[in-house]
Amino acid sequence: MLIDVHAHFLHERTPRKDWRERNASRLRAGERVGISWHVASVLGSWGLRSPIYFPSPEDVTLANEVQRALEAEHPGRIRGYVVVNPNFTAHAIAEIDRGRSLGMVGVKLAASRRADDPLLDPVCDRAAHHGLPVLQHIWQHRRREFAGQEASDALELAALARRHPRVSFILAHIGGGGDWLHSLRAVRDVVNIHVDLSGSGVDGGMLEACIASAGVERLLWGCDLTIDTGWAKLRYLERLLSAADFELVRAGNARRIFPAGSFPEA
């Protein structure tokens, strides 16, 4: 089994007119690589009607409905994160409850609020209630402010994770750019943070450093927007790890932190 813990899909109410082609190309590429499950989220209207990182409640609800429709359209291939905007607390909690009742398996936090902000506490409490992991968008060592988003750093995620020890957190796209060594140092001793290997970065020594800092039991394979570099990391890990450790990164760790039964065998 191979589980991509960080995938995205589009829909018709986004700026991309080729959204059908892009969704189909992801699934085709996944077949070639051997992906069993795409664990995905839809980020609101991707900026068409409300900002990508500050989606309106209406766009959040629509995105989660689209995600569930994709799961129904491709049974046995896609599972979904519930996207929430923690600035709307009651709506976020209601979306998590509804999403979980309809089979969604995680919570996606983008850049609507800094990871250590108290507004995230009710969201994480609800995730703990349902036994859901939380995927948090992270800049690897934020050095400045970024327009249109509340970019979070690994240090802030570590603060949140320490406040919520019952929740499994996923540090997004360690290969997404920036100082990944800074992130790895920040989360080394925070055992409920797992490192998502996705992102287009394939720097020399990155995977070795992830193993040294987090151990294979806290690494999760994923792709994010593009699958090619995810495939490259997969092939490298196959030669870097023992067969047993390789299977943990491919799927074993994901099956442990997501709700039981999330990923049945094909």
C-alpha positions in Angstrom: 0.0 0.0 0.0 1.1 3.6 -0.8 -0.7 6.5 0.8 -0.2 10.1 -0.3 -1.1 12.0 2.8 -1.0 15.5 1.1 -3.1 15.8 -2.1 -5.3 18.5 -3.5 -8.1 18.6 -6.1 -9.9 21.4 -7.9 -13.5 22.1 -8.9 -15.5 24.2 -11.3 -15.8 27.2 -9.0 -12.0 27.9 -9.0 -9.9 30.1 -11.3 -8.6 27.0 -13.2 -10.8 26.2 -16.3 -8.9 23.0 -16.8 -9.8 21.7 -13.4 -11.2 18.4 -14.8 -8.0 17.7 -16.6 -5.8 18.5 -13.6 -7.9 16.2 -11.4 -7.7 13.4 -13.9 -4.0 13.9 -14.5 -3.3 13.5 -10.8 -5.2 10.2 -10.6 -3.4 9.0 -13.8 0.0 9.9 -12.3 -1.0 8.2 -9.1 -1.8 5.0 -10.9 1.7 5.0 -12.6 3.4 5.6 -9.3 1.3 3.1 -7.5 -0.6 5.3 -5.1 -3.4 3.4 -3.3 -5.0 6.3 -1.5 -4.9 10.1 -2.1 -5.7 11.9 1.2 -6.9 15.2 -0.2 -8.4 18.6 0.6 -10.0 21.3 -1.5 -8.9 24.8 -0.5 -12.2 26.7 -0.8 -12.6 28.3 -4.2 -8.8 28.6 -4.6 -9.1 32.3 -4.4 -12.0 32.9 -6.9 -14.6 34.0 -4.4 -12.7 34.4 -1.2 -8.9 34.3 -0.4 -7.3 30.9 -0.6 -6.0 31.1 3.0 -9.1 33.0 4.4 -11.9 31.1 2.8 -15.5 32.2 3.6 -17.7 29.7 5.5 -19.7 29.3 2.3 -16.5 28.4 0.3 -15.3 26.1 3.1 -18.6 24.2 3.0 -18.6 24.0 -0.7 -15.0 22.7 -0.8 -15.8 19.9 1.7 -18.9 18.9 -0.3 -16.7 18.8 -3.4 -14.2 16.6 -1.6 -16.8 14.2 -0.5 -18.2 14.0 -4.0 -14.8 13.1 -5.4 -14.6 10.3 -2.9 -17.9 9.0 -4.0 -16.9 9.3 -7.7 -13.6 7.4 -7.1 -14.4 4.9 -4.3 -11.4 3.1 -2.9 -8.9 5.8 -4.2 -9.6 9.1 -2.3 -10.1 10.0 1.3 -10.7 13.6 2.6 -9.5 16.1 5.1 -12.1 18.5 6.4 -10.9 22.0 5.5 -11.8 24.6 8.2 -11.1 28.3 8.7 -10.6 28.7 12.5 -11.6 32.3 12.4 -15.2 31.0 12.3 -15.1 28.7 15.3 -18.7 27.5 15.4 -18.7 26.8 11.6 -15.3 25.0 11.8 -16.5 22.7 14.6 -19.8 22.0 12.7 -17.8 21.2 9.5 -15.6 18.7 11.4 -18.6 17.0 13.0 -20.4 16.7 9.7 -17.3 15.7 7.8 -16.5 12.9 10.2 -20.1 11.6 10.2 -19.7 11.3 6.4 -16.4 9.5 6.5 -13.8 12.2 6.3 -10.5 11.2 8.0 -8.6 14.3 9.0 -8.6 18.1 9.5 -6.7 20.5 7.2 -5.5 23.9 8.6 -4.0 26.1 5.9 -2.8 29.6 6.7 -5.9 31.3 8.2 -4.3 31.7 11.6 -0.9 31.1 13.1 -0.5 27.6 14.4 0.0 28.7 18.0 -3.0 31.0 18.1 -5.6 30.1 20.7 -8.3 30.1 18.0 -7.0 26.8 16.9 -7.6 25.2 20.3 -11.3 24.4 19.7 -10.5 22.9 16.3 -7.9 20.7 17.8 -10.1 19.7 20.7 -12.7 18.6 18.1 -10.1 16.7 16.2 -9.1 14.9 19.3 -12.8 14.1 20.1 -13.0 12.3 16.7 -9.5 10.9 16.7 -8.5 12.9 13.6 -5.0 14.0 12.6 -4.5 17.6 11.8 -2.5 18.6 8.7 -1.0 22.1 9.3 0.4 24.3 6.4 3.9 25.3 7.4 6.6 27.6 6.1 10.0 26.0 6.8 11.5 28.8 9.0 9.4 31.9 8.3 11.6 34.9 8.2 9.0 37.6 7.2 5.3 38.2 6.8 3.6 36.9 3.7 0.7 38.8 2.1 -2.7 37.1 2.2 -1.8 34.4 4.8 -0.9 33.8 8.4 2.1 31.7 7.6 3.1 29.3 10.4 6.5 28.1 11.5 7.4 24.7 12.9 8.1 26.4 16.3 4.5 27.6 16.4 3.2 24.1 15.4 5.3 22.6 18.2 3.6 25.0 20.7 0.2 23.9 19.5 1.1 20.2 19.6 2.3 20.5 23.2 -1.0 21.9 24.1 -2.9 19.0 22.4 -0.9 15.8 23.1 -3.8 13.6 22.1 -3.8 14.9 18.5 -1.4 13.7 15.8 -0.2 16.7 13.9 1.3 16.6 10.4 3.9 19.2 9.5 3.1 20.0 5.9 5.6 19.7 3.0 9.0 19.6 4.5 10.2 20.0 0.9 8.1 23.0 0.2 10.9 25.5 0.4 12.8 27.2 3.2 15.0 26.0 6.0 13.9 22.5 6.6 16.7 21.9 9.1 15.2 24.6 11.3 11.8 22.8 11.2 13.4 19.4 12.0 15.2 20.9 15.0 12.0 22.4 16.2 10.0 19.2 16.1 12.7 16.7 17.1 11.3 16.1 20.6 7.6 16.8 19.9 6.5 13.2 19.4 2.9 13.9 18.2 4.2 15.9 15.2 4.7 13.8 12.1 6.7 15.1 9.1 5.1 15.1 5.7 7.8 14.6 3.0 5.9 16.3 0.3 6.9 19.5 -1.6 9.0 20.0 -4.7 12.3 20.3 -2.8 14.6 17.3 -3.2 17.7 18.7 -1.5 20.7 16.5 -0.8 20.6 15.2 2.7 17.0 16.2 3.4 15.6 12.7 3.8 18.5 11.5 5.9 18.0 14.5 8.2 14.3 13.7 8.5 15.1 10.2 9.5 17.7 11.4 12.0 15.4 14.0 13.6 12.0 12.4 13.6 12.8 8.7 13.1 11.0 6.6 10.5 8.0 6.2 12.8 7.1 9.9 12.3 7.6 10.2 8.6 4.7 10.3 6.1 5.0 10.1 2.4 3.1 12.6 0.3 3.3 14.8 -2.9 1.3 18.0 -2.4 0.7 19.7 -5.8 3.1 17.7 -7.9 3.7 14.0 -7.9 7.1 13.8 -9.7 9.2 14.9 -6.8 7.2 12.7 -4.5 8.0 9.8 -6.7 11.7 10.7 -6.7 11.8 10.7 -2.9 10.0 7.4 -2.8 12.6 5.7 -5.1 15.4 7.2 -2.9 13.8 6.0 0.3 13.4 2.5 -1.1 17.2 2.3 -1.3 17.8 4.2 2.0 15.6 2.2 4.3 15.1 -1.4 5.3 12.0 -3.0 3.8 10.2 -2.8 7.1 11.0 0.9 7.6 10.1 1.7 4.0 6.7 0.2 4.5 6.1 2.4 7.6 6.8 5.5 5.5 4.8 4.3 2.6 1.6 3.5 4.6 2.2 2.0 8.0 2.5 5.3 9.9 -0.5 6.9 8.1 -2.6 3.9 8.9 -1.6 4.3 12.6 -2.5 8.0 13.0 -5.7 8.2 10.8 -8.9 6.6 12.2 -9.0 2.8 12.1 -10.4 1.5 8.8 -9.5 4.6 6.8 -7.5 2.7 4.3 -8.8 -0.7 3.5 -6.8 -2.9 1.3 -7.7 -2.8 -2.4 
